[in-house]
Amino acid sequence: MNKEDIKKVVLAYSGGLDTSIIIPWLKENYNNCEVIAVSGNVGQADELEGLEEKALKTGASKLYVLDLTDEYVNDFIIPCVKAGAKYEDYLLGTSHARPIIAKGLVEIALKEGADAICHGCTGKGNDQVRFELAIKHFAPNMPVIAPWREWSIKSRDEEIDYAEAHNIPLRISRETNYSKDKNLWHLSHEGLDLEDPGNEPQYDKPGFLEMSVSPMAAPDQPEVIKMAFEQGVPVSLNGEKLTAKEIVLKLNEIGGRNGIGLLDIVENRLVGMKSRGIYETPGGTILYEAHKYLETITLDKMTAHKKDELAMTFADLVYNGQWFTPLREALSAFVDKTQETVTGKVKLKLYKGNIIKAGVWSDYSLYSEDLASFGESDYDQTDSRGFINLFGLPIKVQALVDQKNKK
Protein backbone atom coordinates (compact mmCIF):
# COMPACT_ATOMS: atom_id res chain seq x y z
CA MET A 1 0.00 0.00 0.00
CA ASN A 2 1.49 3.31 -1.11
CA LYS A 3 0.46 6.23 1.07
CA GLU A 4 0.37 8.57 -1.91
CA ASP A 5 -2.41 6.42 -3.44
CA ILE A 6 -4.68 6.87 -0.43
CA LYS A 7 -7.08 9.73 -1.16
CA LYS A 8 -10.20 8.58 0.65
CA VAL A 9 -10.42 6.49 3.83
CA VAL A 10 -13.43 4.96 5.57
CA LEU A 11 -12.87 4.94 9.33
CA ALA A 12 -14.62 2.72 11.88
CA TYR A 13 -15.67 5.53 14.18
CA SER A 14 -16.99 5.33 17.74
CA GLY A 15 -16.20 8.81 18.96
CA GLY A 16 -14.03 7.34 21.69
CA LEU A 17 -10.42 8.19 22.43
CA ASP A 18 -8.81 6.04 19.74
CA THR A 19 -10.98 6.98 16.79
CA SER A 20 -11.21 10.65 17.79
CA ILE A 21 -7.49 11.19 17.39
CA ILE A 22 -7.23 8.98 14.30
CA ILE A 23 -9.04 11.48 12.07
CA PRO A 24 -6.41 14.25 12.40
CA TRP A 25 -3.64 11.64 12.44
CA LEU A 26 -4.82 10.24 9.10
CA LYS A 27 -4.85 13.69 7.58
CA GLU A 28 -1.35 14.41 8.89
CA ASN A 29 0.10 11.12 7.71
CA TYR A 30 -1.90 10.25 4.58
CA ASN A 31 -1.68 13.35 2.38
CA ASN A 32 -4.62 15.19 3.95
CA CYS A 33 -6.91 12.40 2.72
CA GLU A 34 -10.68 12.59 2.96
CA VAL A 35 -11.91 10.70 6.02
CA ILE A 36 -15.42 9.28 6.02
CA ALA A 37 -16.48 8.18 9.48
CA VAL A 38 -18.77 5.18 9.86
CA SER A 39 -20.41 4.22 13.12
CA GLY A 40 -22.24 0.93 13.38
CA ASN A 41 -25.16 1.24 15.78
CA VAL A 42 -25.20 -2.03 17.68
CA GLY A 43 -27.02 -0.58 20.65
CA GLN A 44 -24.43 1.66 22.29
CA ALA A 45 -27.24 4.19 22.90
CA ASP A 46 -26.01 7.47 24.39
CA GLU A 47 -22.54 6.99 22.90
CA LEU A 48 -24.06 7.98 19.54
CA GLU A 49 -25.22 11.38 20.82
CA GLY A 50 -23.34 14.28 19.27
CA LEU A 51 -21.27 11.91 17.16
CA GLU A 52 -21.76 13.69 13.84
CA GLU A 53 -20.79 17.09 15.22
CA LYS A 54 -17.69 15.64 16.84
CA ALA A 55 -16.63 13.73 13.71
CA LEU A 56 -16.99 16.79 11.49
CA LYS A 57 -15.20 19.07 13.95
CA THR A 58 -12.22 16.75 14.11
CA GLY A 59 -11.88 16.60 10.33
CA ALA A 60 -14.21 13.96 8.87
CA SER A 61 -16.05 14.91 5.68
CA LYS A 62 -19.19 13.06 6.73
CA LEU A 63 -20.52 10.48 9.17
CA TYR A 64 -22.66 7.44 8.44
CA VAL A 65 -24.54 5.93 11.37
CA LEU A 66 -25.73 2.46 10.37
CA ASP A 67 -28.61 0.96 12.36
CA LEU A 68 -27.46 -2.65 12.69
CA THR A 69 -29.36 -3.54 15.86
CA ASP A 70 -31.98 -5.93 14.47
CA GLU A 71 -29.53 -7.71 12.20
CA TYR A 72 -27.04 -7.89 15.05
CA VAL A 73 -29.50 -9.63 17.36
CA ASN A 74 -31.15 -11.92 14.81
CA ASP A 75 -28.14 -12.95 12.73
CA PHE A 76 -25.27 -12.87 15.24
CA ILE A 77 -26.46 -12.93 18.86
CA ILE A 78 -29.27 -15.47 18.58
CA PRO A 79 -27.15 -18.02 16.64
CA CYS A 80 -24.62 -17.86 19.50
CA VAL A 81 -27.35 -18.30 22.11
CA LYS A 82 -28.76 -21.30 20.26
CA ALA A 83 -25.26 -22.76 20.04
CA GLY A 84 -24.62 -22.16 23.75
CA ALA A 85 -21.33 -20.57 22.67
CA LYS A 86 -19.17 -19.18 25.49
CA TYR A 87 -15.49 -18.37 25.41
CA GLU A 88 -14.11 -19.13 28.88
CA ASP A 89 -17.51 -18.01 30.35
CA TYR A 90 -17.42 -14.81 28.26
CA LEU A 91 -20.64 -14.34 26.28
CA LEU A 92 -18.88 -12.88 23.24
CA GLY A 93 -20.33 -9.37 23.43
CA THR A 94 -17.48 -7.65 21.62
CA SER A 95 -16.66 -10.67 19.46
CA HIS A 96 -19.96 -11.05 17.62
CA ALA A 97 -20.42 -7.28 17.20
CA ARG A 98 -17.26 -6.82 15.14
CA PRO A 99 -18.20 -8.88 12.05
CA ILE A 100 -21.43 -6.99 11.43
CA ILE A 101 -19.73 -3.61 11.92
CA ALA A 102 -16.97 -4.64 9.51
CA LYS A 103 -19.60 -5.73 6.99
CA GLY A 104 -21.14 -2.24 7.19
CA LEU A 105 -17.71 -0.62 6.81
CA VAL A 106 -17.07 -2.50 3.59
CA GLU A 107 -20.48 -1.59 2.19
CA ILE A 108 -19.80 2.12 2.74
CA ALA A 109 -16.21 1.85 1.48
CA LEU A 110 -17.38 0.29 -1.77
CA LYS A 111 -20.23 2.78 -2.11
CA GLU A 112 -17.89 5.75 -1.57
CA GLY A 113 -15.06 4.37 -3.69
CA ALA A 114 -12.65 4.47 -0.73
CA ASP A 115 -9.00 3.57 -1.13
CA ALA A 116 -8.67 2.02 2.33
CA ILE A 117 -10.48 1.15 5.54
CA CYS A 118 -9.09 2.25 8.89
CA HIS A 119 -9.76 0.97 12.41
CA GLY A 120 -8.55 2.01 15.85
CA CYS A 121 -7.82 -1.43 17.27
CA THR A 122 -4.55 -1.88 19.10
CA GLY A 123 -1.87 -4.33 18.06
CA LYS A 124 -2.36 -6.16 21.37
CA GLY A 125 -6.05 -6.92 21.03
CA ASN A 126 -8.44 -9.35 19.38
CA ASP A 127 -10.54 -6.77 17.55
CA GLN A 128 -7.90 -6.03 14.92
CA VAL A 129 -8.19 -9.66 13.82
CA ARG A 130 -11.99 -9.67 13.90
CA PHE A 131 -12.29 -6.52 11.80
CA GLU A 132 -9.68 -7.46 9.27
CA LEU A 133 -10.83 -11.06 8.73
CA ALA A 134 -14.35 -9.80 8.03
CA ILE A 135 -12.98 -7.14 5.67
CA LYS A 136 -11.01 -9.82 3.83
CA HIS A 137 -14.24 -11.79 3.41
CA PHE A 138 -16.19 -8.93 1.81
CA ALA A 139 -13.36 -7.02 0.10
CA PRO A 140 -10.29 -9.27 -0.23
CA ASN A 141 -8.11 -6.61 -1.84
CA MET A 142 -9.09 -3.63 0.33
CA PRO A 143 -6.08 -2.05 2.08
CA VAL A 144 -6.41 -1.67 5.85
CA ILE A 145 -4.82 1.10 7.90
CA ALA A 146 -4.23 0.33 11.57
CA PRO A 147 -2.64 3.39 13.22
CA TRP A 148 -1.69 1.51 16.38
CA ARG A 149 0.69 -0.50 14.21
CA GLU A 150 2.23 2.64 12.71
CA TRP A 151 2.25 5.63 15.03
CA SER A 152 4.65 6.42 17.86
CA ILE A 153 1.89 6.61 20.49
CA LYS A 154 2.43 3.88 23.06
CA SER A 155 -0.28 4.38 25.71
CA ARG A 156 -3.70 5.85 26.40
CA ASP A 157 -2.04 8.67 28.34
CA GLU A 158 -0.12 9.60 25.21
CA GLU A 159 -3.37 9.44 23.24
CA ILE A 160 -4.89 11.96 25.64
CA ASP A 161 -1.81 14.16 25.19
CA TYR A 162 -2.34 14.03 21.43
CA ALA A 163 -6.04 14.85 21.79
CA GLU A 164 -5.34 17.82 24.04
CA ALA A 165 -2.69 19.14 21.65
CA HIS A 166 -5.19 18.97 18.79
CA ASN A 167 -8.10 20.41 20.80
CA ILE A 168 -10.14 17.23 20.50
CA PRO A 169 -12.88 17.06 23.16
CA LEU A 170 -13.00 13.85 25.22
CA ARG A 171 -15.66 12.38 27.46
CA ILE A 172 -13.08 10.77 29.73
CA SER A 173 -10.33 11.88 32.07
CA ARG A 174 -7.06 10.22 32.94
CA GLU A 175 -8.64 8.97 36.19
CA THR A 176 -11.70 7.40 34.52
CA ASN A 177 -9.89 6.19 31.45
CA TYR A 178 -11.14 2.59 31.40
CA SER A 179 -11.15 1.00 27.98
CA LYS A 180 -14.83 0.20 27.39
CA ASP A 181 -16.92 -1.42 24.70
CA LYS A 182 -20.69 -1.08 24.85
CA ASN A 183 -23.54 -2.45 22.80
CA LEU A 184 -27.06 -3.75 23.45
CA TRP A 185 -25.65 -7.08 24.64
CA HIS A 186 -22.90 -6.05 27.06
CA LEU A 187 -20.42 -3.55 28.46
CA SER A 188 -16.76 -4.37 28.98
CA HIS A 189 -14.25 -2.64 31.28
CA GLU A 190 -10.48 -2.97 30.95
CA GLY A 191 -7.44 -1.03 32.10
CA LEU A 192 -6.48 1.12 35.12
CA ASP A 193 -6.80 -0.77 38.42
CA LEU A 194 -8.26 -3.80 36.60
CA GLU A 195 -4.89 -4.55 35.04
CA ASP A 196 -3.86 -6.05 38.40
CA PRO A 197 -5.87 -9.27 38.90
CA GLY A 198 -5.34 -8.80 42.65
CA ASN A 199 -7.56 -5.72 42.68
CA GLU A 200 -11.22 -6.28 43.46
CA PRO A 201 -13.53 -4.60 40.93
CA GLN A 202 -15.19 -1.45 42.26
CA TYR A 203 -18.74 -2.68 41.74
CA ASP A 204 -20.13 -0.38 44.43
CA LYS A 205 -18.31 2.74 43.23
CA PRO A 206 -20.82 5.16 41.67
CA GLY A 207 -20.49 5.25 37.91
CA PHE A 208 -18.44 2.06 37.51
CA LEU A 209 -21.33 -0.20 36.53
CA GLU A 210 -23.60 1.12 33.81
CA MET A 211 -25.92 -1.74 32.85
CA SER A 212 -26.14 -3.40 36.26
CA VAL A 213 -26.04 -2.86 39.97
CA SER A 214 -23.83 -4.69 42.40
CA PRO A 215 -25.56 -7.85 43.68
CA MET A 216 -25.23 -6.39 47.17
CA ALA A 217 -27.33 -3.42 46.07
CA ALA A 218 -30.00 -5.52 44.35
CA PRO A 219 -33.51 -5.87 45.85
CA ASP A 220 -34.03 -8.12 48.86
CA GLN A 221 -36.91 -9.94 47.14
CA PRO A 222 -36.57 -12.22 44.10
CA GLU A 223 -38.07 -11.22 40.76
CA VAL A 224 -39.83 -13.95 38.78
CA ILE A 225 -39.81 -14.00 34.99
CA LYS A 226 -41.30 -16.33 32.39
CA MET A 227 -39.94 -16.79 28.88
CA ALA A 228 -41.13 -18.71 25.84
CA PHE A 229 -39.02 -20.05 22.99
CA GLU A 230 -39.82 -21.36 19.53
CA GLN A 231 -37.12 -23.52 17.96
CA GLY A 232 -34.52 -22.00 20.25
CA VAL A 233 -35.50 -18.38 19.59
CA PRO A 234 -37.01 -16.28 22.42
CA VAL A 235 -40.50 -15.07 21.43
CA SER A 236 -42.14 -13.78 24.60
CA LEU A 237 -41.32 -12.41 28.04
CA ASN A 238 -43.80 -12.50 30.91
CA GLY A 239 -46.62 -13.33 28.52
CA GLU A 240 -45.89 -10.49 26.07
CA LYS A 241 -44.91 -11.40 22.51
CA LEU A 242 -41.80 -9.48 21.56
CA THR A 243 -38.98 -9.50 19.03
CA ALA A 244 -35.67 -11.01 20.08
CA LYS A 245 -34.15 -7.53 20.28
CA GLU A 246 -36.98 -6.27 22.50
CA ILE A 247 -36.54 -9.28 24.78
CA VAL A 248 -32.80 -8.66 25.12
CA LEU A 249 -33.39 -5.01 25.99
CA LYS A 250 -36.08 -5.80 28.56
CA LEU A 251 -33.94 -8.54 30.08
CA ASN A 252 -31.12 -6.02 30.39
CA GLU A 253 -33.36 -3.84 32.54
CA ILE A 254 -34.62 -6.75 34.64
CA GLY A 255 -31.26 -8.45 35.00
CA GLY A 256 -29.46 -5.18 35.60
CA ARG A 257 -31.56 -4.19 38.60
CA ASN A 258 -31.05 -7.66 40.08
CA GLY A 259 -27.27 -7.68 39.73
CA ILE A 260 -27.26 -10.44 37.11
CA GLY A 261 -24.49 -11.04 34.62
CA LEU A 262 -21.29 -9.62 36.13
CA LEU A 263 -18.19 -11.49 35.01
CA ASP A 264 -14.65 -10.91 36.27
CA ILE A 265 -12.34 -12.89 34.02
CA VAL A 266 -8.71 -13.27 33.05
CA GLU A 267 -9.14 -14.50 29.50
CA ASN A 268 -6.70 -15.87 26.97
CA ARG A 269 -6.55 -13.44 24.08
CA LEU A 270 -6.09 -14.66 20.53
CA VAL A 271 -2.78 -12.80 20.25
CA GLY A 272 -1.27 -14.88 23.03
CA MET A 273 -1.46 -12.80 26.22
CA LYS A 274 -3.82 -13.00 29.15
CA SER A 275 -6.10 -10.02 29.75
CA ARG A 276 -8.28 -9.15 32.73
CA GLY A 277 -11.69 -7.62 32.13
CA ILE A 278 -15.05 -7.01 33.74
CA TYR A 279 -18.15 -7.72 31.67
CA GLU A 280 -21.73 -6.65 32.30
CA THR A 281 -24.13 -8.89 30.39
CA PRO A 282 -27.40 -8.86 32.37
CA GLY A 283 -29.92 -9.81 29.70
CA GLY A 284 -27.62 -12.16 27.86
CA THR A 285 -26.80 -14.15 30.98
CA ILE A 286 -30.51 -14.70 31.65
CA LEU A 287 -31.17 -15.63 28.02
CA TYR A 288 -28.36 -18.20 27.94
CA GLU A 289 -29.56 -19.75 31.21
CA ALA A 290 -33.20 -19.90 30.10
CA HIS A 291 -32.32 -21.46 26.76
CA LYS A 292 -30.06 -24.07 28.33
CA TYR A 293 -32.76 -24.86 30.90
CA LEU A 294 -35.26 -25.62 28.13
CA GLU A 295 -32.74 -27.80 26.31
CA THR A 296 -32.41 -30.05 29.37
CA ILE A 297 -35.84 -31.52 28.64
CA THR A 298 -35.98 -31.22 24.84
CA LEU A 299 -32.61 -32.61 23.67
CA ASP A 300 -31.60 -36.26 23.84
CA LYS A 301 -28.39 -37.19 25.62
CA MET A 302 -26.17 -37.77 22.57
CA THR A 303 -27.26 -34.56 20.83
CA ALA A 304 -26.91 -32.48 24.00
CA HIS A 305 -23.43 -33.79 24.72
CA LYS A 306 -22.19 -33.34 21.16
CA LYS A 307 -23.72 -29.86 21.07
CA ASP A 308 -21.87 -28.92 24.28
CA GLU A 309 -18.66 -30.23 22.76
CA LEU A 310 -19.10 -28.21 19.55
CA ALA A 311 -20.17 -25.09 21.46
CA MET A 312 -16.54 -24.57 22.42
CA THR A 313 -15.47 -24.76 18.79
CA PHE A 314 -18.25 -22.36 17.83
CA ALA A 315 -17.16 -19.92 20.54
CA ASP A 316 -13.51 -20.15 19.47
CA LEU A 317 -14.48 -19.27 15.90
CA VAL A 318 -16.49 -16.24 17.01
CA TYR A 319 -13.84 -15.07 19.47
CA ASN A 320 -11.11 -15.48 16.86
CA GLY A 321 -12.93 -13.42 14.24
CA GLN A 322 -13.79 -16.38 12.02
CA TRP A 323 -17.52 -15.74 11.73
CA PHE A 324 -17.50 -15.70 7.95
CA THR A 325 -16.06 -19.18 7.49
CA PRO A 326 -17.46 -22.46 6.14
CA LEU A 327 -16.99 -24.17 9.51
CA ARG A 328 -19.00 -21.56 11.42
CA GLU A 329 -21.77 -21.84 8.84
CA ALA A 330 -21.70 -25.63 9.07
CA LEU A 331 -21.88 -25.53 12.86
CA SER A 332 -24.82 -23.12 12.67
CA ALA A 333 -26.60 -25.59 10.38
CA PHE A 334 -26.01 -28.33 12.95
CA VAL A 335 -27.25 -26.08 15.75
CA ASP A 336 -30.41 -25.14 13.83
CA LYS A 337 -31.21 -28.84 13.41
CA THR A 338 -30.88 -29.40 17.15
CA GLN A 339 -33.25 -26.51 17.85
CA GLU A 340 -36.24 -27.94 16.02
CA THR A 341 -37.73 -29.17 19.30
CA VAL A 342 -36.42 -26.45 21.60
CA THR A 343 -39.87 -24.95 22.00
CA GLY A 344 -41.48 -24.32 25.37
CA LYS A 345 -41.51 -22.12 28.45
CA VAL A 346 -39.21 -21.51 31.39
CA LYS A 347 -39.66 -19.79 34.73
CA LEU A 348 -36.74 -18.20 36.56
CA LYS A 349 -36.22 -16.36 39.83
CA LEU A 350 -33.62 -13.60 39.88
CA TYR A 351 -32.09 -12.75 43.22
CA LYS A 352 -28.97 -10.72 44.01
CA GLY A 353 -26.90 -11.91 41.06
CA ASN A 354 -28.31 -15.44 41.07
CA ILE A 355 -30.57 -17.15 38.54
CA ILE A 356 -32.75 -19.78 40.19
CA LYS A 357 -34.58 -22.33 38.06
CA ALA A 358 -38.29 -22.38 38.88
CA GLY A 359 -39.96 -24.53 36.23
CA VAL A 360 -39.69 -25.69 32.62
CA TRP A 361 -42.36 -26.99 30.21
CA SER A 362 -42.42 -28.22 26.59
CA ASP A 363 -44.69 -30.30 24.36
CA TYR A 364 -41.45 -31.87 23.10
CA SER A 365 -40.22 -32.81 26.56
CA LEU A 366 -38.28 -36.08 26.71
CA TYR A 367 -38.64 -36.19 30.47
CA SER A 368 -41.06 -38.95 31.56
CA GLU A 369 -42.26 -38.60 35.12
CA ASP A 370 -43.58 -42.16 34.95
CA LEU A 371 -40.17 -43.58 34.04
CA ALA A 372 -38.17 -41.41 36.44
CA SER A 373 -40.52 -41.72 39.40
CA PHE A 374 -39.40 -43.38 42.65
CA GLY A 375 -42.99 -44.51 43.00
CA GLU A 376 -44.84 -47.21 41.10
CA SER A 377 -44.33 -47.06 37.34
CA ASP A 378 -44.32 -49.18 34.19
CA TYR A 379 -40.55 -49.45 34.26
CA ASP A 380 -39.41 -53.08 34.63
CA GLN A 381 -36.44 -52.90 36.99
CA THR A 382 -35.39 -56.46 36.18
CA ASP A 383 -34.34 -55.25 32.71
CA SER A 384 -31.32 -53.59 34.27
CA ARG A 385 -29.70 -56.94 35.15
CA GLY A 386 -29.09 -57.91 31.53
CA PHE A 387 -28.08 -54.35 30.63
CA ILE A 388 -25.43 -54.27 33.36
CA ASN A 389 -24.12 -57.71 32.37
CA LEU A 390 -23.64 -56.62 28.76
CA PHE A 391 -22.40 -53.12 29.59
CA GLY A 392 -19.89 -54.55 32.07
CA LEU A 393 -18.80 -57.49 29.93
CA PRO A 394 -15.49 -55.89 28.77
CA ILE A 395 -14.61 -55.08 32.39
CA LYS A 396 -15.38 -58.65 33.45
CA VAL A 397 -13.34 -60.18 30.62
CA GLN A 398 -10.36 -57.90 31.41
CA ALA A 399 -10.52 -58.83 35.08
CA LEU A 400 -10.58 -62.57 34.30
CA VAL A 401 -7.57 -62.22 31.98
CA ASP A 402 -5.66 -60.22 34.65
CA GLN A 403 -6.42 -62.84 37.27
CA LYS A 404 -5.23 -65.67 35.01
CA ASN A 405 -1.95 -63.95 34.18
CA LYS A 406 -1.24 -63.16 37.85
CA LYS A 407 -1.43 -66.90 38.60
Secondary structure, 3 states (H helix, E strand, C coil): CCHHHCCEEEEECCCCHHHHHHHHHHHHHCCCCEEEEEEEECCCHHHHCCHHHHHHHCCCCEEEEEECHHHHHHHHHHHHHHHCCCECCECCCCCCCHHHHHHHHHHHHHHHCCCEEECCCCCCCCHHHHHHHHHHHHCCCCCEECHHHCCCCCCHHHHHHHHHHCCCCCCCCCCCCCEEEECCCCEEEECHHHHCCCCCCCCCCCCCCCCCCCHHHCCCCCEEEEEEEECCEEEEECCEECCHHHHHHHHHHHHHHCCCCEEEEEEECCCCCEEEEEEECHHHHHHHHHHHHHHHHHCCHHHHHHHHHHHHHHHHHHHCCCCCCHHHHHHHHHHHHHHHHCCEEEEEEEECCEEEEEEEECCCCCCCHHHHCCCCCCCCCCHHHHHHHHHCHHHHHHHHHHHHHHC
